[in-house]
Every structure is written in structure tokens, then in C-alpha cells.
């Protein structure tokens, strides 16, 4: 019996042990997980190119930077309220009694190599994380990307925004310095202002009367364990739904609800995303290297007796601080011997209602419009004037509350009366959103009319010609098909019709819904039809 032995061509080198092991490991893993099929399927997913879609990526990459820098800080931070005497390198505080949390924060800043840089990277990345989530949600809102089938993803994104603010506040409070201690004192007072259950909620969070409790240890567990775990889970679901529901895209030739125009994840988008991550990481490190943030050594350890004037919380908590400052003083009532602090309760209700409206808005708009179709093409904000007006009013409302958190600095810097500043912001809180919504709505209508005119007659070229009859006209340059597509490819929605139910009745809820629908679609501009475009081309010719 003879055997034949296949010989390898002389030009082909024999695979090394490393290559054989890698191939064996990849095959072993694939046979048990089928990961190659998943990778192949994900690699074919198409992502459209538009600069506004990068906001979500900025949020994701800044969160990765938070995890990396936070891991470094956990090796050196002591989450303890045990009183110690500081013996570190910072001479002005040496020998001062403070908590172990404050002392370890100073050690990280002055005695751990690279510690101050990591602290500042962590803080700046947290600020960028919250800011990018907020801007990403605004992009989703103004383009209508929250509509079916993405309502659940909007809810998850809102939860991520709240969790990011909670993460930021718990981390901001860990050093136990004067500034963070005053912030905790405010939170404790707000909780105790809630009727009946407020005291119990405060006791549950602080573990007793603050100060004097180990609140830093509790916040530390929330900051590094519970909240990050929920954040990672929510981010995973958010990304999974993004892949399942497909990415939204702006209108253009060949772009439909069923056809996404862009680049595949593998290898183009993955390569661009990897480079973008290092750009974000580098920019955060650059900012942290040159711009100081949260210098706890200038405030000193927390002491209930002194309160620093002119100090503000991180910007994302400013709106909550601002709404407290706008509450009238002495706004309290006594009911059955119990004092009801309306100057705390009413601001909490205002903030709660505002956040609730943001949370449920996709479902409210779907109910008003009666739109149950799937949407994968993003709206231009001008083509949804009422939604844009609502968004402008909401942003203005938030901005006014945010500015109120700096009412004392506005008064001192511009040499104004603090009472005058407070009353002006109180008026602006009511009048500002109304004006902003009205102006935004009228601007959208004007831009729609301009788009209609340009789509039909082209844009002004600046070239004047004289007709045989002596008339002078300006020649208009016609748009190409791609540019015209962007101006005319939106749907004309109409108000809901009031129809009787099965029993022939028209209920109050139906009338109310129809009235809201009329308001939502009032002054709408119908999109240009194909017949009008052909007629305009004929006239131009």
C-alpha cells in the first residue's frame, strides 16, 4: 500500500506555530459561539454619514474615557469619613483635620504621579459625556428621529441622561470638600422639604443626620458600582436597538425608509470610529492638561459653618439649583400643625413635570398626530414647525433655570440688585419660552416658503438680462435634482378629523385631540408637487 504526500509549493512558507494556534483558537471559538456569523451580519450594517450623528459617538467615547480614568482613581481614593490629620505635600492644609476621603483626594492631586491629570481627565470627560448626551437628544428631537419604531430608544436615551447626571453628582460629592458638602446639604434640605416621606428618604440616603454620617461611602458604591452597571446595560440595549431599528438618515436620492445610504460598519465605519475615539481621548487629555477644574484644595474640607459665596455646581445640575433660587422667600403654609415648604415643593414639581414631558413627548406627539407609520428619514426642523417651536420653548425654559443658578454672580459682576436680577429671571421664565416658541415657529414657516420658492424658480444668480420687449429680469439658476430633492421630500400632514365612535358619539377627548392636531399643523406649507416642478421647468425654458 502506497500513500501520497502533498507537497507545499516552494514559494509558500509553512505556517508558524503562532498562526496555527490563532487559527485553531478562532475555529474553536466560532464552532461554539457562531461569532463569525454575527460579525459578518453586523459588518454589513450601513451607517449614514452626517456630522450630527457623531454626537452619540462622542457620548460613547467619553464614557469609555470615564471608565478608564475612574479605574485609575479607585486604586488611590479612600471612600471614608474617618477624621484624619492631613500630612501630605500641600502645605496650606497640612495638619488640618479632615475626612480620609478629602485627604486621599489631596494625595491623588499632589503626591500620586499623574493623579491630578487623571482627576481632571475624569471630570472633563464626565462634563463632555453629559453635554454630548444632551446635544444628541436635541438632534434626535428636532429631526423627529424618536418616532416609530424608536420611541423606546428615546426613553432609554432619557434614562441615560438622568443616570449621567446622577453619576456626575455622586462623583462630584465624593471629595468631601466645602463645595461638595454644601451641595449635599442642599440635597438634604430638598428631600426633607417633601411632605410625609421626605425625612425618611433623607435618612435612607444619608443614613442619619447630615453631616455626621458616612455618606461618602454610600455615594461611592452608587458611583462606581450600581449606576455604572445600569449605564452599561442601558447603553448596550440602546446600541442593540439602534442596529435592529436601522439608523435614521436625511432625505436624498436613493434614500428611503427601506434603503440606508452610507458606509458599512466593517471596515470603513469601524476604522473611522476608532480614529475618532482617539481624537476625543486626546482632546480630553489636552483640556485636562491646560484647564484646571474642581481645585478642592482651595475650598478646604467641608465644615457646616462657612458657606462660600459665588460657588456654583457643575453646569448640568444648574437648572435644579436655579429653580430653587427663583422660589419666592417665605412661601410656606401651615396645615394641621405641619409646615408645608412650597418654596421647595413647587420647584421640585416644576422640574419633575418638565422632565416627565421630555420623557413622554414621543408618545404625546404620536397621539396628537395619529401617525402610526415607521419613520427612517429624519425631518428637517423647518418642516415640523410646531415641534421645533416646542423644542425651542423647552430649551429656553431650561436655559433660564440654568442662568438663575448664577443670579448672584450676574448681580455682582454687573453691579445689579440681586432682587432685580431674580425678578427679571422669574418673568423671563414665563415669557421667554413663549417668545422663543413663537419666533422659532415663524422662522420655520418663512424657511419653508423660501424652500418652495427656490425649488420652483431656482436661486438668484445676480445676472440681469433685457428681454426683447425692453423688460429687465434677473436670471435664476435652477437646482440640480439632488438639491431639489432635499427641499421637496417631506410629507404633508393634515389635522385629524373628528369622527364619531362606535356609538355615534364625539367625546370630549376626541374634540381635544382634534384641537391639538389643528394647532400642531396650523400654517403648514404643502410640499412642491412633481407637476409644479415640471411646470416651473417649462416656464424657465
VOGU-3710 file (C-alpha; in Angstrom, 3 decimals, decimal comma):
1> xxxxxxxxxx> 0,000/0,000/0,000  1,339/3,304/-1,014  0,468/6,742/0,270  0,735/10,032/-1,475  2,019/13,079/0,340  1,006/16,527/-0,788  3,917/18,863/-1,006  3,712/22,603/-0,357  4,901/24,873/-3,157  8,352/26,189/-2,542
11> xxxxxxxxxx> 7,118/29,788/-2,655  4,615/29,294/0,164  6,165/29,346/3,645  4,995/26,902/6,268  2,654/28,485/8,820  4,302/29,200/12,135  3,124/27,958/15,490  1,562/31,344/16,279  -0,533/31,301/13,115  -1,632/27,695/13,699
21> xxxxxxxxxx> -2,638/28,459/17,290  -4,542/31,587/16,258  -6,413/29,681/13,568  -7,211/26,851/15,986  -8,432/29,300/18,660  -10,597/31,218/16,174  -12,107/28,000/14,843  -12,681/26,666/18,387  -14,470/29,853/19,409  -16,542/30,060/16,233
31> xxxxxxxxxx> -17,741/26,447/16,469  -19,106/27,109/19,961  -20,448/30,644/19,579  -21,045/31,164/15,814  -19,449/34,556/16,308  -18,319/34,726/12,689  -21,923/34,870/11,509  -22,741/37,614/13,983  -19,655/39,582/12,993  -20,451/39,165/9,312
41> xxxxxxxxxx> -24,044/40,287/9,849  -23,040/43,318/11,907  -20,295/44,189/9,464  -22,853/44,604/6,697  -24,878/47,185/8,659  -24,844/50,560/6,966  -24,311/53,818/8,853  -25,072/57,101/7,069  -22,565/59,940/7,069  -23,669/63,190/8,691
51> xxxxxxxxxx> -21,832/65,323/11,218  -24,776/65,409/13,657  -24,665/61,606/14,028  -21,253/61,965/15,673  -22,802/63,381/18,865  -23,817/59,923/20,026  -20,309/58,661/19,321  -18,838/61,485/21,411  -21,033/60,381/24,326  -19,935/56,749/23,967
61> xxxxxxxxxx> -16,226/57,543/23,704  -16,255/59,998/26,603  -17,927/57,309/28,716  -15,056/54,944/27,861  -12,593/57,636/28,985  -14,582/57,973/32,228  -14,259/54,242/32,876  -10,515/54,206/32,171  -9,668/57,246/34,280  -12,082/56,218/37,035
71> xxxxxxxxxx> -10,424/52,810/37,300  -7,093/54,551/37,940  -8,613/56,772/40,646  -10,226/53,873/42,532  -6,768/52,489/43,368  -5,943/55,541/45,486  -9,228/57,048/46,703  -10,444/56,183/50,222  -14,211/56,396/50,495  -14,278/57,010/54,232
81> xxxxxxxxxx> -15,487/59,808/56,507  -12,992/58,856/59,250  -11,317/62,000/60,577  -7,566/62,237/59,931  -4,925/64,952/60,018  -3,594/65,778/56,574  0,158/65,190/56,283  0,612/65,454/52,516  2,566/67,782/50,254  0,093/70,666/50,114
91> xxxxxxxxxx> 1,464/72,938/52,851  -1,541/75,297/53,411  -3,702/72,358/54,592  -1,024/70,318/56,398  -2,140/69,414/59,921  -5,789/70,323/59,225  -8,383/67,787/60,377  -10,417/66,385/57,506  -12,015/63,181/56,296  -9,964/60,375/54,785
101> xxxxxxxxxx> -11,842/60,987/51,502  -10,627/64,585/51,360  -7,068/63,615/52,363  -6,867/60,902/49,699  -8,168/63,362/47,089  -5,344/65,738/48,010  -2,855/62,865/47,854  -4,068/61,962/44,365  -3,701/65,600/43,314  -0,226/66,278/44,766
111> xxxxxxxxxx> 1,537/63,024/45,649  0,436/60,402/43,105  2,298/60,645/39,805  -0,264/61,577/37,135  -3,011/61,721/39,742  -4,055/65,324/39,144  -4,153/64,751/35,390  -6,375/61,684/35,842  -8,684/63,600/38,192  -9,103/66,339/35,637
121> xxxxxxxxxx> -9,467/63,902/32,732  -12,202/62,128/34,702  -14,025/65,373/35,473  -13,791/66,848/31,965  -14,861/63,539/30,400  -17,905/63,474/32,707  -18,880/67,000/31,635  -18,456/66,072/27,968  -20,484/62,882/28,497  -23,499/64,758/29,847
131> xxxxxxxxxx> -23,185/67,547/27,268  -22,964/65,160/24,310  -25,966/63,153/25,505  -27,971/66,358/25,824  -26,967/67,573/22,347  -27,619/64,113/20,905  -31,133/64,145/22,365  -31,740/67,601/20,877  -30,656/66,324/17,455  -32,988/63,355/17,788
141> xxxxxxxxxx> -35,846/65,621/18,915  -35,588/68,321/16,257  -35,228/65,791/13,411  -38,098/63,598/14,637  -35,812/60,573/14,982  -37,778/59,491/18,079  -40,817/58,424/16,046  -41,904/54,846/15,471  -40,103/52,446/15,863  -37,642/54,376/18,073
151> xxxxxxxxxx> -39,844/55,532/20,956  -38,257/53,005/23,329  -34,778/54,153/22,341  -35,783/57,735/23,215  -36,884/56,515/26,633  -33,574/54,692/27,117  -31,659/57,774/25,992  -33,551/59,898/28,512  -32,738/57,388/31,250  -29,077/57,559/30,213
161> xxxxxxxxxx> -29,186/61,350/30,560  -30,638/61,127/34,088  -28,123/58,427/35,048  -25,272/60,550/33,671  -26,359/63,484/35,835  -26,636/61,171/38,855  -23,180/59,771/38,139  -21,771/63,271/37,849  -23,346/64,455/41,092  -22,258/61,422/43,126
171> xxxxxxxxxx> -18,695/61,729/41,822  -18,681/65,493/42,394  -19,660/64,884/46,043  -17,002/62,273/46,856  -14,029/64,543/47,782  -15,944/65,871/50,841  -14,669/69,398/50,256  -16,552/72,558/51,205  -18,213/72,920/47,802  -19,459/69,345/47,528
181> xxxxxxxxxx> -20,568/69,345/51,171  -22,727/72,417/50,576  -24,254/70,643/47,567  -25,134/67,651/49,722  -26,611/69,994/52,323  -28,902/71,452/49,625  -29,986/67,969/48,505  -30,695/67,013/52,114  -32,837/70,117/52,578  -34,759/69,474/49,356
191> xxxxxxxxxx> -35,514/65,898/50,367  -36,711/66,972/53,811  -38,998/69,527/52,187  -41,082/66,719/50,641  -44,200/66,163/52,787  -44,556/62,964/54,830  -41,872/60,850/53,124  -39,096/63,426/52,770  -37,463/62,767/56,138  -37,456/59,015/55,535
201> xxxxxxxxxx> -35,926/59,418/52,061  -33,190/61,626/53,531  -32,486/59,049/56,252  -32,394/56,251/53,670  -29,840/58,101/51,513  -27,667/59,700/54,205  -28,025/57,056/56,917  -28,791/59,642/59,573  -28,494/63,356/60,171  -26,041/65,029/57,778
211> xxxxxxxxxx> -23,228/65,843/58,473  -22,003/63,084/60,721  -22,865/60,117/58,505  -20,751/58,027/56,161  -22,457/59,500/53,104  -19,245/59,284/51,034  -19,183/55,500/51,367  -22,793/55,266/50,188  -22,192/57,609/47,262  -19,031/55,680/46,365
221> xxxxxxxxxx> -20,988/52,445/45,986  -23,522/54,241/43,792  -20,820/55,956/41,764  -18,550/53,010/40,930  -20,938/50,049/41,086  -24,690/50,498/40,821  -25,009/53,489/38,466  -22,236/52,359/36,064  -23,779/48,887/35,853  -27,152/50,354/34,891
231> xxxxxxxxxx> -25,444/52,750/32,470  -23,564/49,964/30,709  -26,718/47,860/30,456  -28,755/50,775/29,113  -26,027/51,643/26,605  -25,975/48,040/25,413  -29,732/47,996/24,860  -29,547/51,409/23,196  -26,907/50,219/20,711  -28,763/46,955/20,084
241> xxxxxxxxxx> -31,983/48,799/19,252  -30,010/51,135/17,002  -28,876/48,144/14,946  -32,277/46,445/14,962  -34,273/49,546/14,002  -31,675/50,843/11,486  -30,132/54,274/11,624  -32,083/57,346/10,566  -30,837/59,379/7,613  -31,639/62,670/5,957
251> xxxxxxxxxx> -33,574/62,809/2,707  -31,775/62,458/-0,603  -31,865/60,494/-3,873  -31,980/56,769/-3,225  -32,663/57,213/0,488  -35,920/55,658/1,597  -37,358/54,023/4,679  -36,093/50,691/3,359  -32,748/51,758/1,900  -29,967/53,296/4,003
261> xxxxxxxxxx> -27,202/55,098/2,103  -23,838/55,209/3,877  -20,828/53,078/4,732  -20,734/49,564/6,258  -19,566/49,054/9,821  -16,697/46,823/8,710  -14,178/48,034/7,829  -14,917/51,668/6,900  -17,052/52,862/9,798  -15,053/50,859/12,362
271> xxxxxxxxxx> -11,807/52,443/11,199  -13,285/55,940/11,282  -14,816/55,297/14,707  -11,502/54,060/16,103  -9,716/57,165/14,907  -12,473/59,396/16,230  -12,204/57,749/19,661  -8,517/58,634/19,913  -9,275/62,188/18,798  -11,848/62,522/21,602
281> xxxxxxxxxx> -9,473/60,937/24,112  -6,657/63,246/23,037  -8,804/66,376/23,227  -9,986/65,490/26,748  -6,404/64,937/27,908  -5,358/68,211/26,256  -8,129/70,149/28,001  -7,339/68,456/31,322  -3,690/69,398/30,938  -4,258/73,113/30,429
291> xxxxxxxxxx> -7,570/73,980/32,121  -7,947/73,477/35,859  -11,240/72,144/37,198  -12,520/71,454/40,713  -9,471/72,577/42,761  -10,690/71,137/46,069  -7,609/72,416/47,916  -8,823/75,998/47,516  -12,112/75,210/49,272  -10,769/73,063/52,074
301> xxxxxxxxxx> -12,610/70,273/53,927  -16,359/70,502/54,475  -17,476/72,457/57,513  -21,176/73,301/58,039  -20,390/76,772/59,401  -18,830/78,557/56,367  -20,595/78,814/53,025  -18,586/80,028/50,039  -20,240/82,795/48,042  -20,126/82,704/44,265
311> xxxxxxxxxx> -19,815/78,926/44,001  -21,957/77,009/41,523  -22,463/73,287/40,912  -21,453/71,597/37,678  -23,415/73,027/34,780  -25,795/70,075/34,316  -27,182/70,492/37,863  -27,537/74,251/37,436  -31,190/74,121/36,379  -32,167/72,385/39,647
321> xxxxxxxxxx> -30,274/74,978/41,686  -31,796/77,779/39,611  -35,393/76,726/40,178  -34,786/76,829/43,948  -33,381/80,353/43,715  -36,457/81,573/41,830  -38,899/80,404/44,503  -40,327/83,358/46,488  -38,981/83,637/50,059  -41,241/82,679/52,938
331> xxxxxxxxxx> -43,505/80,674/50,656  -44,750/78,335/53,386  -48,135/77,316/54,753  -49,100/75,534/57,968  -51,690/72,752/57,654  -52,859/70,864/60,772  -49,752/71,954/62,601  -47,377/70,815/59,832  -45,321/73,306/57,804  -45,556/72,817/54,059
341> xxxxxxxxxx> -42,493/74,321/52,351  -43,873/75,416/48,985  -40,570/77,139/48,181  -39,098/73,624/47,913  -42,120/71,577/46,882  -43,206/73,767/43,929  -39,690/73,829/42,355  -39,494/70,045/42,681  -42,871/69,721/40,950  -41,810/72,126/38,171
351> xxxxxxxxxx> -38,613/70,171/37,485  -40,452/66,839/37,722  -43,164/67,911/35,253  -40,563/69,296/32,844  -38,571/66,046/32,855  -41,768/63,980/32,564  -42,834/65,910/29,460  -39,450/65,264/27,874  -39,780/61,576/28,761  -43,229/61,053/27,217
361> xxxxxxxxxx> -43,065/63,506/24,306  -42,774/60,853/21,510  -45,993/59,232/22,698  -47,763/62,598/23,048  -46,859/63,652/19,504  -47,910/60,280/18,085  -51,265/60,616/19,877  -51,832/64,173/18,617  -50,858/63,468/15,011  -52,308/59,956/14,800
371> xxxxxxxxxx> -49,140/58,928/12,938  -48,563/55,178/13,279  -46,148/54,716/10,386  -42,472/53,816/10,666  -40,046/56,669/10,021  -36,427/56,174/8,996  -35,967/59,518/7,209  -35,106/62,387/9,560  -37,072/65,623/9,282  -35,522/68,970/8,618
381> xxxxxxxxxx> -36,554/71,060/11,666  -38,175/73,700/9,439  -40,571/71,095/8,026  -42,008/70,409/11,511  -42,552/73,992/12,744  -44,670/73,194/15,787  -42,265/70,534/17,052  -39,373/72,954/16,509  -41,278/75,654/18,392  -41,913/73,292/21,304
391> xxxxxxxxxx> -38,235/72,343/21,348  -37,135/75,987/21,289  -39,501/76,776/24,161  -38,177/73,826/26,181  -34,545/74,774/25,579  -35,297/78,365/26,615  -37,057/77,180/29,772  -34,037/75,058/30,684  -31,615/77,890/29,844  -33,469/80,380/32,054
401> xxxxxxxxxx> -33,386/77,973/35,006  -29,719/77,344/34,278  -28,935/81,070/34,275  -30,815/81,510/37,560  -28,171/79,335/39,241  -25,742/82,213/38,658  -28,036/85,018/39,773  -25,579/86,118/42,459  -22,676/86,258/40,001  -24,802/88,203/37,497
411> xxxxxxxxxx> -25,625/90,718/40,236  -22,037/91,156/41,440  -20,353/91,230/38,014  -22,802/93,728/36,507  -23,308/95,648/39,778  -27,060/94,994/39,866  -29,501/94,372/42,685  -29,944/90,662/43,426  -33,688/91,249/43,868  -33,913/92,911/40,453
421> xxxxxxxxxx> -31,985/90,059/38,832  -34,209/87,435/40,499  -37,459/89,167/39,499  -36,228/89,606/35,919  -35,381/85,907/35,616  -38,759/84,976/37,134  -40,528/86,990/34,422  -38,236/85,577/31,743  -39,053/82,023/32,878  -42,680/82,586/31,822
431> xxxxxxxxxx> -42,293/84,977/28,898  -39,067/83,581/27,396  -40,357/80,152/26,257  -43,470/81,736/24,711  -41,426/84,238/22,708  -38,860/81,611/21,697  -41,563/79,187/20,536  -43,390/81,861/18,536  -40,222/83,161/16,864  -38,996/79,641/16,030
441> xxxxxxxxxx> -42,384/78,746/14,517  -42,466/81,847/12,303  -38,859/81,300/11,196  -39,697/77,718/10,184  -42,694/78,898/8,146  -40,541/81,533/6,460  -37,846/78,991/5,614  -40,469/76,633/4,190  -41,755/79,402/1,906  -38,203/80,188/0,827
451> xxxxxxxxxx> -37,521/76,496/0,063  -40,716/76,314/-2,004  -39,727/79,390/-3,982  -36,196/78,104/-4,631  -37,450/74,633/-5,608  -39,818/76,126/-8,207  -37,825/79,056/-9,551  -34,211/78,405/-8,523  -31,921/80,804/-6,729  -30,922/84,330/-7,685
461> xxxxxxxxxx> -27,823/84,410/-9,870  -27,228/88,190/-9,821  -27,239/88,290/-13,650  -29,629/90,823/-15,187  -30,792/90,452/-18,822  -33,013/92,541/-21,027  -35,890/90,894/-22,856  -36,780/91,806/-26,468  -39,706/93,854/-25,177  -37,411/96,025/-23,061
471> xxxxxxxxxx> -38,132/94,341/-19,722  -35,220/93,653/-17,357  -35,249/90,414/-15,377  -32,836/88,549/-13,148  -31,853/85,101/-14,365  -32,469/82,334/-11,819  -30,192/79,300/-11,696  -32,119/76,054/-11,435  -31,231/73,499/-8,785  -29,905/70,073/-9,625
481> xxxxxxxxxx> -32,040/67,066/-8,757  -30,134/66,329/-5,543  -30,526/69,812/-4,085  -34,182/69,998/-5,137  -34,813/66,606/-3,503  -33,736/67,937/-0,109  -36,173/70,842/-0,404  -39,289/68,973/-1,512  -39,007/65,479/0,005  -41,149/65,847/3,106
491> xxxxxxxxxx> -44,656/64,694/3,847  -47,675/66,947/4,218  -49,506/66,032/7,407  -53,061/67,159/7,962  -55,043/67,632/11,175  -57,060/64,705/12,469  -60,707/64,547/11,503  -63,240/64,323/14,323  -65,180/61,108/13,776  -67,959/59,542/15,860
501> xxxxxxxxxx> -67,156/56,401/17,816  -68,968/53,071/17,528  -71,953/54,540/19,385  -72,136/57,599/17,159  -70,780/59,973/19,806  -67,974/62,510/19,609  -66,306/62,568/23,007  -64,599/65,477/24,710  -61,251/63,673/24,407  -61,707/63,381/20,631
511> xxxxxxxxxx> -62,502/67,082/20,316  -59,499/67,979/22,468  -57,221/65,746/20,401  -58,510/67,272/17,158  -57,949/70,781/18,531  -54,354/69,929/19,448  -53,860/68,421/15,993  -55,080/71,637/14,343  -52,668/73,678/16,451  -49,835/71,277/15,644
521> xxxxxxxxxx> -50,332/71,555/11,886  -51,516/75,152/11,551  -49,883/77,342/8,887  -48,318/74,298/7,279  -46,781/74,735/3,820  -47,650/71,961/1,355  -44,599/70,401/-0,345  -43,961/71,102/-4,002  -45,607/68,569/-6,312  -43,992/66,978/-9,354
531> xxxxxxxxxx> -46,470/68,805/-11,617  -45,440/72,168/-10,188  -41,751/71,344/-10,742  -42,374/70,340/-14,363  -44,401/73,499/-14,945  -41,647/75,668/-13,463  -39,038/73,996/-15,701  -41,238/74,650/-18,739  -41,684/78,313/-17,789  -37,950/78,735/-17,194
541> x> -37,208/77,213/-20,578
//
